Amino acid sequence: MLVDLRFLVFEGESMLEITKKRLIGSYAGHYILLLRFDNEKGFEYIDPASCDTRPKWTEASTLDKARKAEGTDEDVIVVQNATSFSEQYDRMI
């Protein structure tokens, strides 16, 4: 999913980190990979371009704002996955 990084806030992110992203100024296009949705937590995602490869959670309303930001064109690529990642990994070994 293409998002504007300035608006993507994740659970546990500090106000300093949020402010630094917002100071970028203009559109900061960024692709993330959504993993799952939880009614209480929102969306779990990973950021392939980040040094921190741990999954993060963001509220649905926050993700929607980042997804609909000017410049994103609301791009989403949907991939159907019939088996879990761990099952696929086990087959590769």
mmCIF file as gemmi writes it, N, C-alpha and C atoms, coordinates in Angstrom:
data_model
loop_
_atom_site.group_PDB
_atom_site.id
_atom_site.type_symbol
_atom_site.label_atom_id
_atom_site.label_alt_id
_atom_site.label_comp_id
_atom_site.label_asym_id
_atom_site.label_entity_id
_atom_site.label_seq_id
_atom_site.pdbx_PDB_ins_code
_atom_site.Cartn_x
_atom_site.Cartn_y
_atom_site.Cartn_z
_atom_site.occupancy
_atom_site.B_iso_or_equiv
_atom_site.pdbx_formal_charge
_atom_site.auth_seq_id
_atom_site.auth_asym_id
_atom_site.pdbx_PDB_model_num
ATOM 1 N N . MET Axp A 1 ? 0.847 -1.16 0 1 0 ? 1 A 1
ATOM 2 C CA . MET Axp A 1 ? 0 0 0 1 0 ? 1 A 1
ATOM 3 C C . MET Axp A 1 ? 0.895 1.225 0 1 0 ? 1 A 1
ATOM 4 N N . LEU Axp A 2 ? 0.556 2.183 -0.856 1 0 ? 2 A 1
ATOM 5 C CA . LEU Axp A 2 ? 1.305 3.435 -0.907 1 0 ? 2 A 1
ATOM 6 C C . LEU Axp A 2 ? 0.716 4.413 0.097 1 0 ? 2 A 1
ATOM 7 N N . VAL Axp A 3 ? 1.558 4.952 0.961 1 0 ? 3 A 1
ATOM 8 C CA . VAL Axp A 3 ? 1.125 5.914 1.975 1 0 ? 3 A 1
ATOM 9 C C . VAL Axp A 3 ? 2.059 7.117 1.963 1 0 ? 3 A 1
ATOM 10 N N . ASP Axp A 4 ? 1.61 8.198 2.578 1 0 ? 4 A 1
ATOM 11 C CA . ASP Axp A 4 ? 2.463 9.348 2.819 1 0 ? 4 A 1
ATOM 12 C C . ASP Axp A 4 ? 3.064 9.132 4.203 1 0 ? 4 A 1
ATOM 13 N N . LEU Axp A 5 ? 4.353 8.913 4.247 1 0 ? 5 A 1
ATOM 14 C CA . LEU Axp A 5 ? 5.043 8.568 5.485 1 0 ? 5 A 1
ATOM 15 C C . LEU Axp A 5 ? 4.819 9.595 6.593 1 0 ? 5 A 1
ATOM 16 N N . ARG Axp A 6 ? 4.602 10.853 6.219 1 0 ? 6 A 1
ATOM 17 C CA . ARG Axp A 6 ? 4.399 11.897 7.229 1 0 ? 6 A 1
ATOM 18 C C . ARG Axp A 6 ? 3.189 11.628 8.106 1 0 ? 6 A 1
ATOM 19 N N . PHE Axp A 7 ? 2.2 10.911 7.586 1 0 ? 7 A 1
ATOM 20 C CA . PHE Axp A 7 ? 0.955 10.687 8.319 1 0 ? 7 A 1
ATOM 21 C C . PHE Axp A 7 ? 0.852 9.293 8.935 1 0 ? 7 A 1
ATOM 22 N N . LEU Axp A 8 ? 1.844 8.452 8.688 1 0 ? 8 A 1
ATOM 23 C CA . LEU Axp A 8 ? 1.8 7.091 9.215 1 0 ? 8 A 1
ATOM 24 C C . LEU Axp A 8 ? 2.423 7.069 10.608 1 0 ? 8 A 1
ATOM 25 N N . VAL Axp A 9 ? 1.582 6.952 11.621 1 0 ? 9 A 1
ATOM 26 C CA . VAL Axp A 9 ? 2.017 6.922 13.019 1 0 ? 9 A 1
ATOM 27 C C . VAL Axp A 9 ? 1.744 5.523 13.544 1 0 ? 9 A 1
ATOM 28 N N . PHE Axp A 10 ? 2.726 4.938 14.211 1 0 ? 10 A 1
ATOM 29 C CA . PHE Axp A 10 ? 2.52 3.587 14.73 1 0 ? 10 A 1
ATOM 30 C C . PHE Axp A 10 ? 2.519 3.575 16.246 1 0 ? 10 A 1
ATOM 31 N N . GLU Axp A 11 ? 1.96 2.511 16.783 1 0 ? 11 A 1
ATOM 32 C CA . GLU Axp A 11 ? 1.863 2.335 18.23 1 0 ? 11 A 1
ATOM 33 C C . GLU Axp A 11 ? 3.255 2.381 18.854 1 0 ? 11 A 1
ATOM 34 N N . GLY Axp A 12 ? 3.435 3.246 19.844 1 0 ? 12 A 1
ATOM 35 C CA . GLY Axp A 12 ? 4.707 3.337 20.538 1 0 ? 12 A 1
ATOM 36 C C . GLY Axp A 12 ? 5.681 4.347 19.942 1 0 ? 12 A 1
ATOM 37 N N . GLU Axp A 13 ? 5.323 4.996 18.847 1 0 ? 13 A 1
ATOM 38 C CA . GLU Axp A 13 ? 6.214 5.983 18.226 1 0 ? 13 A 1
ATOM 39 C C . GLU Axp A 13 ? 6.243 7.248 19.083 1 0 ? 13 A 1
ATOM 40 N N . SER Axp A 14 ? 7.429 7.791 19.283 1 0 ? 14 A 1
ATOM 41 C CA . SER Axp A 14 ? 7.565 8.971 20.135 1 0 ? 14 A 1
ATOM 42 C C . SER Axp A 14 ? 7.116 10.234 19.404 1 0 ? 14 A 1
ATOM 43 N N . MET Axp A 15 ? 6.751 11.248 20.171 1 0 ? 15 A 1
ATOM 44 C CA . MET Axp A 15 ? 6.351 12.532 19.591 1 0 ? 15 A 1
ATOM 45 C C . MET Axp A 15 ? 7.5 13.149 18.809 1 0 ? 15 A 1
ATOM 46 N N . LEU Axp A 16 ? 8.736 12.934 19.24 1 0 ? 16 A 1
ATOM 47 C CA . LEU Axp A 16 ? 9.893 13.456 18.514 1 0 ? 16 A 1
ATOM 48 C C . LEU Axp A 16 ? 9.979 12.827 17.126 1 0 ? 16 A 1
ATOM 49 N N . GLU Axp A 17 ? 9.806 11.513 17.043 1 0 ? 17 A 1
ATOM 50 C CA . GLU Axp A 17 ? 9.844 10.831 15.746 1 0 ? 17 A 1
ATOM 51 C C . GLU Axp A 17 ? 8.721 11.326 14.838 1 0 ? 17 A 1
ATOM 52 N N . ILE Axp A 18 ? 7.536 11.492 15.396 1 0 ? 18 A 1
ATOM 53 C CA . ILE Axp A 18 ? 6.389 11.973 14.617 1 0 ? 18 A 1
ATOM 54 C C . ILE Axp A 18 ? 6.667 13.372 14.085 1 0 ? 18 A 1
ATOM 55 N N . THR Axp A 19 ? 7.181 14.242 14.937 1 0 ? 19 A 1
ATOM 56 C CA . THR Axp A 19 ? 7.478 15.617 14.539 1 0 ? 19 A 1
ATOM 57 C C . THR Axp A 19 ? 8.544 15.658 13.45 1 0 ? 19 A 1
ATOM 58 N N . LYS Axp A 20 ? 9.584 14.852 13.572 1 0 ? 20 A 1
ATOM 59 C CA . LYS Axp A 20 ? 10.645 14.814 12.554 1 0 ? 20 A 1
ATOM 60 C C . LYS Axp A 20 ? 10.076 14.415 11.195 1 0 ? 20 A 1
ATOM 61 N N . LYS Axp A 21 ? 9.171 13.432 11.16 1 0 ? 21 A 1
ATOM 62 C CA . LYS Axp A 21 ? 8.553 13.02 9.894 1 0 ? 21 A 1
ATOM 63 C C . LYS Axp A 21 ? 7.729 14.148 9.288 1 0 ? 21 A 1
ATOM 64 N N . ARG Axp A 22 ? 7.002 14.866 10.133 1 0 ? 22 A 1
ATOM 65 C CA . ARG Axp A 22 ? 6.132 15.931 9.648 1 0 ? 22 A 1
ATOM 66 C C . ARG Axp A 22 ? 6.939 17.116 9.116 1 0 ? 22 A 1
ATOM 67 N N . LEU Axp A 23 ? 8.181 17.268 9.588 1 0 ? 23 A 1
ATOM 68 C CA . LEU Axp A 23 ? 9.033 18.363 9.132 1 0 ? 23 A 1
ATOM 69 C C . LEU Axp A 23 ? 9.592 18.124 7.73 1 0 ? 23 A 1
ATOM 70 N N . ILE Axp A 24 ? 9.382 16.933 7.193 1 0 ? 24 A 1
ATOM 71 C CA . ILE Axp A 24 ? 9.821 16.635 5.823 1 0 ? 24 A 1
ATOM 72 C C . ILE Axp A 24 ? 9.253 17.686 4.886 1 0 ? 24 A 1
ATOM 73 N N . GLY Axp A 25 ? 8.052 18.145 5.19 1 0 ? 25 A 1
ATOM 74 C CA . GLY Axp A 25 ? 7.45 19.229 4.419 1 0 ? 25 A 1
ATOM 75 C C . GLY Axp A 25 ? 6.466 18.762 3.381 1 0 ? 25 A 1
ATOM 76 N N . SER Axp A 26 ? 6.95 18.196 2.301 1 0 ? 26 A 1
ATOM 77 C CA . SER Axp A 26 ? 6.056 17.794 1.231 1 0 ? 26 A 1
ATOM 78 C C . SER Axp A 26 ? 5.854 16.281 1.24 1 0 ? 26 A 1
ATOM 79 N N . TYR Axp A 27 ? 5.074 15.826 0.31 1 0 ? 27 A 1
ATOM 80 C CA . TYR Axp A 27 ? 4.719 14.414 0.163 1 0 ? 27 A 1
ATOM 81 C C . TYR Axp A 27 ? 5.934 13.501 0.28 1 0 ? 27 A 1
ATOM 82 N N . ALA Axp A 28 ? 5.802 12.443 1.059 1 0 ? 28 A 1
ATOM 83 C CA . ALA Axp A 28 ? 6.865 11.452 1.233 1 0 ? 28 A 1
ATOM 84 C C . ALA Axp A 28 ? 6.279 10.076 0.943 1 0 ? 28 A 1
ATOM 85 N N . GLY Axp A 29 ? 6.183 9.724 -0.347 1 0 ? 29 A 1
ATOM 86 C CA . GLY Axp A 29 ? 5.597 8.447 -0.752 1 0 ? 29 A 1
ATOM 87 C C . GLY Axp A 29 ? 6.381 7.273 -0.21 1 0 ? 29 A 1
ATOM 88 N N . HIS Axp A 30 ? 5.659 6.272 0.24 1 0 ? 30 A 1
ATOM 89 C CA . HIS Axp A 30 ? 6.292 5.15 0.924 1 0 ? 30 A 1
ATOM 90 C C . HIS Axp A 30 ? 5.386 3.931 0.819 1 0 ? 30 A 1
ATOM 91 N N . TYR Axp A 31 ? 5.937 2.785 0.447 1 0 ? 31 A 1
ATOM 92 C CA . TYR Axp A 31 ? 5.149 1.555 0.392 1 0 ? 31 A 1
ATOM 93 C C . TYR Axp A 31 ? 5.312 0.771 1.682 1 0 ? 31 A 1
ATOM 94 N N . ILE Axp A 32 ? 4.195 0.235 2.178 1 0 ? 32 A 1
ATOM 95 C CA . ILE Axp A 32 ? 4.212 -0.656 3.335 1 0 ? 32 A 1
ATOM 96 C C . ILE Axp A 32 ? 3.458 -1.931 2.97 1 0 ? 32 A 1
ATOM 97 N N . LEU Axp A 33 ? 3.701 -2.978 3.722 1 0 ? 33 A 1
ATOM 98 C CA . LEU Axp A 33 ? 3.028 -4.257 3.513 1 0 ? 33 A 1
ATOM 99 C C . LEU Axp A 33 ? 2.113 -4.524 4.702 1 0 ? 33 A 1
ATOM 100 N N . LEU Axp A 34 ? 0.796 -4.574 4.433 1 0 ? 34 A 1
ATOM 101 C CA . LEU Axp A 34 ? -0.169 -4.874 5.494 1 0 ? 34 A 1
ATOM 102 C C . LEU Axp A 34 ? -0.169 -6.367 5.765 1 0 ? 34 A 1
ATOM 103 N N . LEU Axp A 35 ? -0.181 -6.732 7.035 1 0 ? 35 A 1
ATOM 104 C CA . LEU Axp A 35 ? -0.163 -8.134 7.42 1 0 ? 35 A 1
ATOM 105 C C . LEU Axp A 35 ? -1.523 -8.64 7.88 1 0 ? 35 A 1
ATOM 106 N N . ARG Axp A 36 ? -2.2 -7.828 8.702 1 0 ? 36 A 1
ATOM 107 C CA . ARG Axp A 36 ? -3.502 -8.261 9.203 1 0 ? 36 A 1
ATOM 108 C C . ARG Axp A 36 ? -4.24 -7.091 9.84 1 0 ? 36 A 1
ATOM 109 N N . PHE Axp A 37 ? -5.513 -7.335 10.143 1 0 ? 37 A 1
ATOM 110 C CA . PHE Axp A 37 ? -6.362 -6.333 10.781 1 0 ? 37 A 1
ATOM 111 C C . PHE Axp A 37 ? -6.934 -6.895 12.058 1 0 ? 37 A 1
ATOM 112 N N . ASP Axp A 38 ? -6.981 -6.061 13.084 1 0 ? 38 A 1
ATOM 113 C CA . ASP Axp A 38 ? -7.585 -6.413 14.361 1 0 ? 38 A 1
ATOM 114 C C . ASP Axp A 38 ? -8.548 -5.29 14.727 1 0 ? 38 A 1
ATOM 115 N N . ASN Axp A 39 ? -9.764 -5.63 15.14 1 0 ? 39 A 1
ATOM 116 C CA . ASN Axp A 39 ? -10.77 -4.614 15.459 1 0 ? 39 A 1
ATOM 117 C C . ASN Axp A 39 ? -10.307 -3.621 16.523 1 0 ? 39 A 1
ATOM 118 N N . GLU Axp A 40 ? -9.513 -4.064 17.477 1 0 ? 40 A 1
ATOM 119 C CA . GLU Axp A 40 ? -9.078 -3.188 18.556 1 0 ? 40 A 1
ATOM 120 C C . GLU Axp A 40 ? -7.779 -2.45 18.244 1 0 ? 40 A 1
ATOM 121 N N . LYS Axp A 41 ? -6.818 -3.124 17.61 1 0 ? 41 A 1
ATOM 122 C CA . LYS Axp A 41 ? -5.498 -2.535 17.374 1 0 ? 41 A 1
ATOM 123 C C . LYS Axp A 41 ? -5.392 -1.789 16.045 1 0 ? 41 A 1
ATOM 124 N N . GLY Axp A 42 ? -6.172 -2.188 15.069 1 0 ? 42 A 1
ATOM 125 C CA . GLY Axp A 42 ? -6.076 -1.595 13.739 1 0 ? 42 A 1
ATOM 126 C C . GLY Axp A 42 ? -5.325 -2.514 12.794 1 0 ? 42 A 1
ATOM 127 N N . PHE Axp A 43 ? -4.378 -1.953 12.029 1 0 ? 43 A 1
ATOM 128 C CA . PHE Axp A 43 ? -3.635 -2.727 11.039 1 0 ? 43 A 1
ATOM 129 C C . PHE Axp A 43 ? -2.21 -2.994 11.495 1 0 ? 43 A 1
ATOM 130 N N . GLU Axp A 44 ? -1.774 -4.227 11.293 1 0 ? 44 A 1
ATOM 131 C CA . GLU Axp A 44 ? -0.373 -4.58 11.521 1 0 ? 44 A 1
ATOM 132 C C . GLU Axp A 44 ? 0.317 -4.505 10.171 1 0 ? 44 A 1
ATOM 133 N N . TYR Axp A 45 ? 1.501 -3.912 10.139 1 0 ? 45 A 1
ATOM 134 C CA . TYR Axp A 45 ? 2.214 -3.772 8.874 1 0 ? 45 A 1
ATOM 135 C C . TYR Axp A 45 ? 3.719 -3.865 9.093 1 0 ? 45 A 1
ATOM 136 N N . ILE Axp A 46 ? 4.433 -4.074 8.007 1 0 ? 46 A 1
ATOM 137 C CA . ILE Axp A 46 ? 5.883 -3.968 8.032 1 0 ? 46 A 1
ATOM 138 C C . ILE Axp A 46 ? 6.293 -2.933 6.995 1 0 ? 46 A 1
ATOM 139 N N . ASP Axp A 47 ? 7.424 -2.345 7.24 1 0 ? 47 A 1
ATOM 140 C CA . ASP Axp A 47 ? 7.97 -1.315 6.366 1 0 ? 47 A 1
ATOM 141 C C . ASP Axp A 47 ? 9.25 -1.861 5.749 1 0 ? 47 A 1
ATOM 142 N N . PRO Axp A 48 ? 9.193 -2.339 4.508 1 0 ? 48 A 1
ATOM 143 C CA . PRO Axp A 48 ? 10.37 -2.953 3.887 1 0 ? 48 A 1
ATOM 144 C C . PRO Axp A 48 ? 11.569 -2.01 3.751 1 0 ? 48 A 1
ATOM 145 N N . ALA Axp A 49 ? 11.345 -0.712 3.751 1 0 ? 49 A 1
ATOM 146 C CA . ALA Axp A 49 ? 12.444 0.249 3.582 1 0 ? 49 A 1
ATOM 147 C C . ALA Axp A 49 ? 13.071 0.662 4.912 1 0 ? 49 A 1
ATOM 148 N N . SER Axp A 50 ? 12.511 0.201 6.006 1 0 ? 50 A 1
ATOM 149 C CA . SER Axp A 50 ? 12.995 0.599 7.328 1 0 ? 50 A 1
ATOM 150 C C . SER Axp A 50 ? 14.092 -0.34 7.817 1 0 ? 50 A 1
ATOM 151 N N . CYS Axp A 51 ? 14.986 0.192 8.626 1 0 ? 51 A 1
ATOM 152 C CA . CYS Axp A 51 ? 15.998 -0.647 9.283 1 0 ? 51 A 1
ATOM 153 C C . CYS Axp A 51 ? 15.36 -1.506 10.369 1 0 ? 51 A 1
ATOM 154 N N . ASP Axp A 52 ? 14.236 -1.028 10.901 1 0 ? 52 A 1
ATOM 155 C CA . ASP Axp A 52 ? 13.485 -1.754 11.931 1 0 ? 52 A 1
ATOM 156 C C . ASP Axp A 52 ? 12.472 -2.647 11.227 1 0 ? 52 A 1
ATOM 157 N N . THR Axp A 53 ? 12.755 -3.932 11.146 1 0 ? 53 A 1
ATOM 158 C CA . THR Axp A 53 ? 11.909 -4.859 10.384 1 0 ? 53 A 1
ATOM 159 C C . THR Axp A 53 ? 10.781 -5.47 11.209 1 0 ? 53 A 1
ATOM 160 N N . ARG Axp A 54 ? 10.663 -5.06 12.479 1 0 ? 54 A 1
ATOM 161 C CA . ARG Axp A 54 ? 9.587 -5.601 13.32 1 0 ? 54 A 1
ATOM 162 C C . ARG Axp A 54 ? 8.232 -5.083 12.844 1 0 ? 54 A 1
ATOM 163 N N . PRO Axp A 55 ? 7.193 -5.925 12.9 1 0 ? 55 A 1
ATOM 164 C CA . PRO Axp A 55 ? 5.843 -5.455 12.561 1 0 ? 55 A 1
ATOM 165 C C . PRO Axp A 55 ? 5.397 -4.352 13.518 1 0 ? 55 A 1
ATOM 166 N N . LYS Axp A 56 ? 4.594 -3.433 13.005 1 0 ? 56 A 1
ATOM 167 C CA . LYS Axp A 56 ? 4.068 -2.317 13.787 1 0 ? 56 A 1
ATOM 168 C C . LYS Axp A 56 ? 2.554 -2.285 13.631 1 0 ? 56 A 1
ATOM 169 N N . TRP Axp A 57 ? 1.869 -1.637 14.573 1 0 ? 57 A 1
ATOM 170 C CA . TRP Axp A 57 ? 0.42 -1.469 14.529 1 0 ? 57 A 1
ATOM 171 C C . TRP Axp A 57 ? 0.086 0.003 14.348 1 0 ? 57 A 1
ATOM 172 N N . THR Axp A 58 ? -0.938 0.285 13.545 1 0 ? 58 A 1
ATOM 173 C CA . THR Axp A 58 ? -1.446 1.638 13.395 1 0 ? 58 A 1
ATOM 174 C C . THR Axp A 58 ? -2.966 1.588 13.343 1 0 ? 58 A 1
ATOM 175 N N . GLU Axp A 59 ? -3.601 2.622 13.853 1 0 ? 59 A 1
ATOM 176 C CA . GLU Axp A 59 ? -5.06 2.672 13.85 1 0 ? 59 A 1
ATOM 177 C C . GLU Axp A 59 ? -5.577 2.784 12.417 1 0 ? 59 A 1
ATOM 178 N N . ALA Axp A 60 ? -6.757 2.244 12.192 1 0 ? 60 A 1
ATOM 179 C CA . ALA Axp A 60 ? -7.359 2.268 10.856 1 0 ? 60 A 1
ATOM 180 C C . ALA Axp A 60 ? -7.521 3.7 10.346 1 0 ? 60 A 1
ATOM 181 N N . SER Axp A 61 ? -7.936 4.624 11.217 1 0 ? 61 A 1
ATOM 182 C CA . SER Axp A 61 ? -8.132 6.017 10.79 1 0 ? 61 A 1
ATOM 183 C C . SER Axp A 61 ? -6.81 6.672 10.405 1 0 ? 61 A 1
ATOM 184 N N . THR Axp A 62 ? -5.728 6.323 11.099 1 0 ? 62 A 1
ATOM 185 C CA . THR Axp A 62 ? -4.406 6.862 10.779 1 0 ? 62 A 1
ATOM 186 C C . THR Axp A 62 ? -3.922 6.329 9.441 1 0 ? 62 A 1
ATOM 187 N N . LEU Axp A 63 ? -4.1 5.038 9.226 1 0 ? 63 A 1
ATOM 188 C CA . LEU Axp A 63 ? -3.701 4.444 7.946 1 0 ? 63 A 1
ATOM 189 C C . LEU Axp A 63 ? -4.511 5.044 6.803 1 0 ? 63 A 1
ATOM 190 N N . ASP Axp A 64 ? -5.78 5.257 7.033 1 0 ? 64 A 1
ATOM 191 C CA . ASP Axp A 64 ? -6.639 5.837 5.999 1 0 ? 64 A 1
ATOM 192 C C . ASP Axp A 64 ? -6.163 7.239 5.629 1 0 ? 64 A 1
ATOM 193 N N . LYS Axp A 65 ? -5.778 8.024 6.616 1 0 ? 65 A 1
ATOM 194 C CA . LYS Axp A 65 ? -5.273 9.379 6.35 1 0 ? 65 A 1
ATOM 195 C C . LYS Axp A 65 ? -3.971 9.315 5.546 1 0 ? 65 A 1
ATOM 196 N N . ALA Axp A 66 ? -3.071 8.418 5.91 1 0 ? 66 A 1
ATOM 197 C CA . ALA Axp A 66 ? -1.795 8.274 5.202 1 0 ? 66 A 1
ATOM 198 C C . ALA Axp A 66 ? -2.005 7.745 3.782 1 0 ? 66 A 1
ATOM 199 N N . ARG Axp A 67 ? -2.994 6.885 3.616 1 0 ? 67 A 1
ATOM 200 C CA . ARG Axp A 67 ? -3.286 6.286 2.309 1 0 ? 67 A 1
ATOM 201 C C . ARG Axp A 67 ? -3.937 7.279 1.363 1 0 ? 67 A 1
ATOM 202 N N . LYS Axp A 68 ? -4.754 8.167 1.901 1 0 ? 68 A 1
ATOM 203 C CA . LYS Axp A 68 ? -5.509 9.104 1.072 1 0 ? 68 A 1
ATOM 204 C C . LYS Axp A 68 ? -4.826 10.462 0.923 1 0 ? 68 A 1
ATOM 205 N N . ALA Axp A 69 ? -3.629 10.603 1.44 1 0 ? 69 A 1
ATOM 206 C CA . ALA Axp A 69 ? -2.911 11.875 1.35 1 0 ? 69 A 1
ATOM 207 C C . ALA Axp A 69 ? -2.655 12.234 -0.113 1 0 ? 69 A 1
ATOM 208 N N . GLU Axp A 70 ? -2.603 13.522 -0.369 1 0 ? 70 A 1
ATOM 209 C CA . GLU Axp A 70 ? -2.362 13.997 -1.728 1 0 ? 70 A 1
ATOM 210 C C . GLU Axp A 70 ? -1.051 13.426 -2.263 1 0 ? 70 A 1
ATOM 211 N N . GLY Axp A 71 ? -1.116 12.863 -3.464 1 0 ? 71 A 1
ATOM 212 C CA . GLY Axp A 71 ? 0.068 12.297 -4.101 1 0 ? 71 A 1
ATOM 213 C C . GLY Axp A 71 ? 0.118 10.785 -4.086 1 0 ? 71 A 1
ATOM 214 N N . THR Axp A 72 ? -0.682 10.151 -3.222 1 0 ? 72 A 1
ATOM 215 C CA . THR Axp A 72 ? -0.606 8.69 -3.144 1 0 ? 72 A 1
ATOM 216 C C . THR Axp A 72 ? -1.41 7.997 -4.222 1 0 ? 72 A 1
ATOM 217 N N . ASP Axp A 73 ? -2.407 8.656 -4.775 1 0 ? 73 A 1
ATOM 218 C CA . ASP Axp A 73 ? -3.333 8.051 -5.732 1 0 ? 73 A 1
ATOM 219 C C . ASP Axp A 73 ? -4.053 6.846 -5.141 1 0 ? 73 A 1
ATOM 220 N N . GLU Axp A 74 ? -3.944 6.68 -3.816 1 0 ? 74 A 1
ATOM 221 C CA . GLU Axp A 74 ? -4.589 5.59 -3.091 1 0 ? 74 A 1
ATOM 222 C C . GLU Axp A 74 ? -4.226 4.221 -3.673 1 0 ? 74 A 1
ATOM 223 N N . ASP Axp A 75 ? -2.955 4.046 -4.054 1 0 ? 75 A 1
ATOM 224 C CA . ASP Axp A 75 ? -2.479 2.796 -4.651 1 0 ? 75 A 1
ATOM 225 C C . ASP Axp A 75 ? -2.463 1.661 -3.635 1 0 ? 75 A 1
ATOM 226 N N . VAL Axp A 76 ? -3.063 0.538 -4.019 1 0 ? 76 A 1
ATOM 227 C CA . VAL Axp A 76 ? -3.067 -0.664 -3.197 1 0 ? 76 A 1
ATOM 228 C C . VAL Axp A 76 ? -2.876 -1.857 -4.117 1 0 ? 76 A 1
ATOM 229 N N . ILE Axp A 77 ? -1.981 -2.751 -3.759 1 0 ? 77 A 1
ATOM 230 C CA . ILE Axp A 77 ? -1.795 -3.997 -4.495 1 0 ? 77 A 1
ATOM 231 C C . ILE Axp A 77 ? -2.252 -5.112 -3.566 1 0 ? 77 A 1
ATOM 232 N N . VAL Axp A 78 ? -3.213 -5.916 -4.01 1 0 ? 78 A 1
ATOM 233 C CA . VAL Axp A 78 ? -3.761 -6.994 -3.191 1 0 ? 78 A 1
ATOM 234 C C . VAL Axp A 78 ? -3.212 -8.322 -3.699 1 0 ? 78 A 1
ATOM 235 N N . VAL Axp A 79 ? -2.675 -9.111 -2.777 1 0 ? 79 A 1
ATOM 236 C CA . VAL Axp A 79 ? -2.125 -10.421 -3.112 1 0 ? 79 A 1
ATOM 237 C C . VAL Axp A 79 ? -2.856 -11.455 -2.282 1 0 ? 79 A 1
ATOM 238 N N . GLN Axp A 80 ? -3.503 -12.391 -2.951 1 0 ? 80 A 1
ATOM 239 C CA . GLN Axp A 80 ? -4.197 -13.457 -2.227 1 0 ? 80 A 1
ATOM 240 C C . GLN Axp A 80 ? -3.177 -14.5 -1.803 1 0 ? 80 A 1
ATOM 241 N N . ASN Axp A 81 ? -3.249 -14.902 -0.559 1 0 ? 81 A 1
ATOM 242 C CA . ASN Axp A 81 ? -2.307 -15.87 -0.02 1 0 ? 81 A 1
ATOM 243 C C . ASN Axp A 81 ? -3.089 -17.031 0.575 1 0 ? 81 A 1
ATOM 244 N N . ALA Axp A 82 ? -3.02 -18.176 -0.075 1 0 ? 82 A 1
ATOM 245 C CA . ALA Axp A 82 ? -3.784 -19.335 0.373 1 0 ? 82 A 1
ATOM 246 C C . ALA Axp A 82 ? -3.133 -20.03 1.564 1 0 ? 82 A 1
ATOM 247 N N . THR Axp A 83 ? -1.827 -19.853 1.741 1 0 ? 83 A 1
ATOM 248 C CA . THR Axp A 83 ? -1.137 -20.476 2.865 1 0 ? 83 A 1
ATOM 249 C C . THR Axp A 83 ? -0.403 -19.405 3.643 1 0 ? 83 A 1
ATOM 250 N N . SER Axp A 84 ? -0.112 -19.702 4.873 1 0 ? 84 A 1
ATOM 251 C CA . SER Axp A 84 ? 0.592 -18.726 5.704 1 0 ? 84 A 1
ATOM 252 C C . SER Axp A 84 ? 2.056 -18.646 5.307 1 0 ? 84 A 1
ATOM 253 N N . PHE Axp A 85 ? 2.699 -17.551 5.684 1 0 ? 85 A 1
ATOM 254 C CA . PHE Axp A 85 ? 4.116 -17.372 5.386 1 0 ? 85 A 1
ATOM 255 C C . PHE Axp A 85 ? 4.946 -18.495 5.99 1 0 ? 85 A 1
ATOM 256 N N . SER Axp A 86 ? 4.622 -18.89 7.227 1 0 ? 86 A 1
ATOM 257 C CA . SER Axp A 86 ? 5.413 -19.933 7.888 1 0 ? 86 A 1
ATOM 258 C C . SER Axp A 86 ? 5.307 -21.265 7.144 1 0 ? 86 A 1
ATOM 259 N N . GLU Axp A 87 ? 4.131 -21.573 6.601 1 0 ? 87 A 1
ATOM 260 C CA . GLU Axp A 87 ? 3.979 -22.806 5.823 1 0 ? 87 A 1
ATOM 261 C C . GLU Axp A 87 ? 4.818 -22.735 4.552 1 0 ? 87 A 1
ATOM 262 N N . GLN Axp A 88 ? 4.839 -21.587 3.896 1 0 ? 88 A 1
ATOM 263 C CA . GLN Axp A 88 ? 5.648 -21.422 2.687 1 0 ? 88 A 1
ATOM 264 C C . GLN Axp A 88 ? 7.127 -21.533 3.02 1 0 ? 88 A 1
ATOM 265 N N . TYR Axp A 89 ? 7.534 -20.931 4.121 1 0 ? 89 A 1
ATOM 266 C CA . TYR Axp A 89 ? 8.941 -20.968 4.539 1 0 ? 89 A 1
ATOM 267 C C . TYR Axp A 89 ? 9.367 -22.404 4.816 1 0 ? 89 A 1
ATOM 268 N N . ASP Axp A 90 ? 8.505 -23.163 5.516 1 0 ? 90 A 1
ATOM 269 C CA . ASP Axp A 90 ? 8.826 -24.552 5.825 1 0 ? 90 A 1
ATOM 270 C C . ASP Axp A 90 ? 9.038 -25.371 4.551 1 0 ? 90 A 1
ATOM 271 N N . ARG Axp A 91 ? 8.292 -25.066 3.508 1 0 ? 91 A 1
ATOM 272 C CA . ARG Axp A 91 ? 8.445 -25.79 2.24 1 0 ? 91 A 1
ATOM 273 C C . ARG Axp A 91 ? 9.761 -25.472 1.556 1 0 ? 91 A 1
ATOM 274 N N . MET Axp A 92 ? 10.274 -24.256 1.77 1 0 ? 92 A 1
ATOM 275 C CA . MET Axp A 92 ? 11.514 -23.852 1.109 1 0 ? 92 A 1
ATOM 276 C C . MET Axp A 92 ? 12.733 -24.507 1.744 1 0 ? 92 A 1
ATOM 277 N N . ILE Axp A 93 ? 12.627 -24.88 2.999 1 0 ? 93 A 1
ATOM 278 C CA . ILE Axp A 93 ? 13.78 -25.45 3.72 1 0 ? 93 A 1
ATOM 279 C C . ILE Axp A 93 ? 13.981 -26.903 3.351 1 0 ? 93 A 1
